Amino acid sequence: MSTTDLVRKEHWDQFEDIDLIVSILSLEGEGKGALGELGELDALKSLDRNKLIELQKHVDAHSDLPTKLSQLKEICRRYAEKRLKPSTQYRSSGDIFEHLREQFREAPQEQFLVVLLDNKHRVLEEVNVTQGLLNKSLVHPREVFARAVEARAAALVCVHNHPSGDPEPSPEDHRITERLVESGKLIGIQVLDHVVIGRDRYFSFADKGLL
């Protein structure tokens, strides 16, 4: 079956990620070759600023390819951010990762937020708790649970990022998680998980049986 037929019949599973990008942007010749020189893109998730700068070196100075790719990446980011909207039921740590990975991907500082849930684990809202210095995020249970109490949340999921890209939790991450879980028990709001987001991976305290 030809490429045209595959597209017409929407057999997307027959395309590699990079082939889909080439097709969407109608690339050929120089633009297609430039993407190939960059190697495996791993879809758009690895297309950061450095990759875009590198891409510019392989195409004409006036080429709008890097801009087009950046725009496409932005559309994907916006879609991902809107997936976990209010009333959406929280099912797993993977939901959190897919929802927030782009927001945290290139953040230069640690950010800590909580996803508030009702008694059926449906999303009520997201609350940004703090943004700290690189490798240092100061989180107090009072800040985490203040809005949760106001919103009458039954449970919550804590989320923060590691700008280094490595989601492995630090000793401080373990300590704050234990403290938040204990505080939640006293207040009556269950901490379902603490998800640490790295560049392309994440760590879930719940999945590892650490809650």
matplotlib code that plots the C-alpha trace (Angstrom):
import matplotlib.pyplot as plt

x = [0.0, 1.4, 2.0, -0.8, -3.2, -2.0, -2.7, -6.1, -7.1, -5.6, -3.4, -1.3, 0.2, 2.2, 4.2, 7.2, 7.1, 9.5, 7.5, 4.4, 6.2, 7.6, 4.1, 2.3, 4.8, 4.9, 8.7, 10.9, 14.4, 16.5, 14.0, 13.5, 17.2, 17.8, 15.5, 17.3, 20.7, 19.4, 18.8, 15.9, 13.6, 11.5, 8.5, 8.2, 8.9, 12.7, 12.5, 13.9, 15.5, 18.9, 17.5, 15.8, 19.1, 21.0, 18.3, 18.8, 22.4, 21.3, 18.8, 18.8, 19.1, 15.6, 14.0, 10.9, 11.2, 12.4, 9.5, 7.0, 8.3, 8.1, 4.5, 3.6, 5.2, 3.2, 0.0, 0.8, 1.8, -1.5, -3.4, -1.6, -2.2, -6.0, -6.3, -6.5, -9.3, -11.8, -14.2, -11.6, -11.2, -7.6, -6.6, -2.8, 0.5, 0.8, -2.1, -0.3, 3.0, 1.3, -0.6, 2.4, 5.5, 5.6, 4.9, 7.9, 10.2, 12.3, 11.4, 14.7, 13.4, 11.7, 7.9, 5.6, 1.9, -1.0, -4.0, -7.1, -9.6, -13.1, -14.3, -14.5, -11.0, -12.3, -10.1, -11.3, -8.4, -4.6, -2.8, 0.7, 2.2, 5.7, 8.5, 11.9, 15.6, 17.3, 17.3, 15.6, 11.9, 10.5, 7.2, 5.2, 2.1, 0.2, 0.7, -0.2, -3.4, -4.7, -6.5, -7.4, -9.4, -11.1, -12.1, -13.3, -11.0, -11.1, -7.7, -4.8, -1.7, 1.5, 3.7, 7.0, 9.8, 13.5, 15.2, 18.2, 16.0, 16.5, 13.2, 14.9, 13.7, 16.1, 16.3, 14.4, 11.7, 11.2, 11.0, 8.5, 6.4, 6.2, 5.4, 2.6, 1.1, 1.0, -0.5, -3.1, -4.2, -4.7, -6.7, -8.7, -7.4, -5.6, -2.3, -2.7, 0.7, 3.7, 4.9, 8.4, 8.7, 12.0, 12.8, 11.2, 10.6, 8.8, 8.9, 5.7, 5.9, 2.5, 3.6, 6.8, 4.7, 6.3, 3.1]
y = [0.0, 3.4, 6.2, 8.1, 5.2, 4.8, 8.5, 8.4, 5.3, 6.7, 3.7, 5.8, 2.8, 2.2, 5.4, 6.1, 9.3, 11.1, 10.1, 11.6, 14.9, 15.0, 14.3, 16.9, 19.6, 18.5, 18.3, 17.1, 17.6, 19.8, 19.8, 16.1, 15.5, 17.9, 16.0, 12.7, 14.2, 14.9, 11.2, 9.7, 12.4, 10.2, 12.1, 15.7, 15.0, 15.3, 18.4, 21.0, 24.3, 22.8, 20.5, 23.4, 25.4, 22.4, 21.9, 25.5, 24.7, 22.1, 24.1, 27.4, 30.5, 31.6, 28.2, 28.2, 24.5, 25.1, 27.5, 25.0, 22.2, 24.5, 25.4, 21.7, 21.0, 23.8, 22.4, 19.0, 20.6, 22.5, 19.3, 17.4, 20.1, 20.0, 16.2, 16.2, 18.8, 19.3, 16.2, 13.9, 10.8, 10.3, 6.7, 6.4, 8.1, 7.9, 10.3, 12.9, 12.4, 12.7, 15.8, 17.7, 16.4, 19.3, 21.9, 20.7, 19.6, 22.8, 24.4, 25.8, 25.5, 23.0, 23.4, 21.7, 21.4, 19.4, 17.9, 18.0, 15.2, 14.5, 11.3, 9.5, 10.7, 13.2, 16.2, 19.4, 21.6, 22.0, 24.2, 25.6, 25.4, 26.7, 27.3, 27.0, 27.6, 25.0, 21.7, 23.2, 23.4, 24.4, 22.7, 22.9, 20.8, 23.9, 25.2, 21.9, 21.3, 24.9, 25.0, 21.3, 22.0, 25.0, 23.0, 20.1, 17.7, 14.1, 13.2, 14.7, 13.9, 15.8, 16.5, 18.1, 18.2, 17.6, 20.1, 17.8, 15.3, 12.5, 11.7, 9.5, 11.0, 12.6, 11.9, 15.3, 14.1, 11.0, 13.1, 15.6, 12.7, 11.0, 14.3, 15.1, 11.6, 11.8, 15.3, 14.1, 11.4, 13.9, 16.2, 13.5, 14.1, 11.1, 11.6, 9.1, 9.6, 11.8, 11.9, 13.2, 14.2, 14.1, 14.7, 11.6, 9.5, 9.8, 8.2, 7.3, 6.8, 4.9, 2.6, 1.7, 1.0, 3.8, 5.4]
z = [0.0, -1.0, 1.5, 0.0, 0.6, 4.2, 4.9, 3.1, 5.1, 8.4, 9.0, 11.4, 13.1, 9.9, 10.3, 12.4, 14.5, 12.3, 9.2, 10.6, 11.4, 7.8, 6.4, 8.6, 7.6, 3.9, 4.1, 1.3, 0.1, 2.5, 5.3, 5.3, 5.2, 8.1, 10.3, 9.3, 10.3, 13.8, 14.3, 16.3, 17.4, 19.6, 18.3, 19.6, 23.2, 22.8, 20.6, 23.0, 22.3, 21.7, 19.1, 17.3, 17.3, 16.0, 13.3, 12.1, 11.3, 8.7, 6.8, 4.9, 7.1, 6.0, 6.5, 8.7, 9.5, 13.1, 13.7, 12.2, 14.5, 17.5, 16.7, 16.3, 19.6, 21.3, 19.9, 21.4, 24.7, 24.9, 24.2, 26.9, 29.4, 28.8, 29.1, 32.9, 33.2, 36.1, 36.4, 34.7, 36.9, 38.1, 37.3, 37.6, 37.9, 34.1, 33.8, 35.8, 33.9, 30.5, 31.6, 33.1, 31.3, 28.8, 31.4, 33.5, 30.6, 30.3, 33.7, 35.1, 38.7, 40.8, 40.9, 43.4, 42.7, 43.9, 42.0, 44.2, 43.9, 45.1, 46.8, 43.5, 42.5, 40.0, 39.4, 41.2, 40.4, 40.2, 42.8, 42.3, 45.8, 45.3, 42.9, 44.3, 43.5, 41.4, 43.3, 46.2, 46.7, 50.1, 50.8, 54.1, 54.7, 55.6, 52.0, 50.5, 52.4, 52.7, 49.4, 49.6, 52.8, 51.2, 48.1, 50.3, 48.5, 49.6, 48.2, 46.4, 44.3, 44.9, 41.9, 41.4, 38.8, 38.8, 36.4, 36.2, 34.2, 36.7, 38.5, 41.2, 44.5, 46.9, 50.6, 51.1, 48.6, 50.8, 54.0, 52.7, 51.3, 54.6, 56.3, 53.9, 54.1, 57.9, 57.8, 55.4, 57.8, 60.6, 58.4, 56.6, 53.1, 51.6, 49.7, 46.9, 45.3, 45.0, 41.4, 40.5, 36.9, 35.0, 31.4, 29.8, 32.9, 36.2, 39.7, 41.5, 45.3, 45.1, 42.3, 44.3, 47.4, 49.4, 50.7]

ax = plt.figure().add_subplot(projection="3d")
ax.plot(x, y, z, "-o")
ax.set_aspect("equal")
plt.show()
